[in-house]
Amino acid sequence: IFLLVSLFTIFAAFPAFAIVDKSDDFYVADYADVFSRDFEERIIALNGDLEHYCSGAQLVVVTVDYLDGMYSDEYAMKLFNNWGVGDADENNGMLLLLAVKENKAWLTVGRGIDLSTSDIDDMFEDYFWRDFDRGNFEEATEALVNELTRWFIEEYNIETSGSTEVHNPRE
């Protein structure tokens, strides 16, 4: 019985160790190696603007091959909380997770983000799934990130001079 209890404890704890670590870039962790470096740099630059003009908001993108037996929402929420995405007081972070070999994706948002599950589902349907299902992961992610950026622009009432450059209209 002791051996069975020990084995159960080991296997029950295994998924907690399955999630990936933060990347050096933090805002993009492409563990599935599906993004170009140029695209990763655009995500990083976008986050500098979001943090500056949107009260510390962050939009983190993570790719993995597999979820190691976890549900996509559970995996994304663990990453979101462990990494501390978004401003702690505003709770305005977003984490987009792609599990490319399992054909799954999930967007986790902080409590300070006013997006319903229906809004998120609509964004995935309109901007993400078609390219994702075709294996065009960068294109799918870019389209969804652009739409999420538009949401931040409207929510924080800021202006842009480009697709991912955010500028404060009051400056």
Residue pairs with C-beta under 8 A, 6 or more apart in sequence:
14 68
15 68
15 69
15 70
16 78
18 67
18 68
18 69
18 70
18 75
19 68
19 70
19 75
19 78
19 79
19 82
20 29
20 31
20 62
20 64
20 79
22 29
22 83
23 29
23 30
23 31
25 40
25 44
26 60
26 83
27 43
27 44
27 46
27 47
27 58
27 59
27 60
27 61
28 35
28 40
28 43
28 44
28 60
28 61
28 62
29 60
29 61
29 62
29 63
30 40
30 61
30 62
30 63
31 62
31 63
31 64
31 65
32 63
32 64
32 65
32 98
32 99
32 100
32 101
32 137
33 63
34 63
34 98
34 100
34 137
34 138
35 63
35 137
35 138
35 141
36 138
39 138
39 141
39 142
42 164
43 59
43 61
43 145
45 164
45 165
46 59
46 145
46 149
46 164
46 166
47 58
47 59
47 60
49 164
49 165
49 166
49 167
50 57
50 58
50 59
50 149
50 152
50 166
51 57
51 58
51 87
52 166
52 168
53 156
53 158
53 166
53 167
53 168
54 92
54 152
54 155
54 156
54 158
54 166
55 87
55 90
55 92
55 156
56 86
56 87
56 89
56 90
56 92
57 86
57 87
57 90
57 92
57 93
57 94
57 152
57 156
58 85
58 86
58 87
58 92
58 93
58 94
59 93
59 94
59 95
59 96
59 145
59 148
59 149
59 152
60 79
60 80
60 83
60 85
60 93
60 94
60 95
60 96
61 95
61 96
61 98
61 141
61 145
62 76
62 79
62 95
62 96
62 97
62 98
63 97
63 98
63 99
63 100
63 137
64 75
64 97
64 98
64 99
64 100
65 99
65 100
65 101
65 102
66 99
66 101
66 102
67 75
67 99
67 102
67 104
68 75
70 78
72 97
72 99
72 102
72 104
72 105
72 106
73 106
73 108
75 97
75 99
75 106
76 95
76 97
76 106
76 107
76 108
77 108
79 85
79 95
79 97
79 108
80 93
80 95
80 108
80 110
83 95
85 93
85 94
85 95
85 110
86 92
86 93
86 94
86 110
86 112
87 93
87 112
90 110
90 112
91 110
91 111
91 112
91 113
92 110
92 112
92 113
93 109
93 110
93 113
94 107
94 108
94 109
94 110
94 113
94 148
95 107
95 108
95 109
96 105
96 106
96 107
96 141
96 144
96 145
96 148
97 105
97 106
97 107
97 108
98 104
98 105
98 132
98 137
98 141
99 105
100 137
103 132
103 133
105 124
105 128
105 132
107 120
107 123
107 124
107 144
107 148
109 115
109 120
114 155
115 151
123 144
123 147
123 148
124 144
126 147
127 140
127 143
127 144
127 146
127 147
128 140
128 141
128 143
128 144
129 140
130 140
131 137
131 139
131 140
131 143
132 140
146 163
146 164
149 163
149 164
149 166
152 158
152 166
153 159
153 160
153 166
157 169
158 166
158 167
158 168
158 169
159 167
159 168
159 169
160 166
160 167
161 167
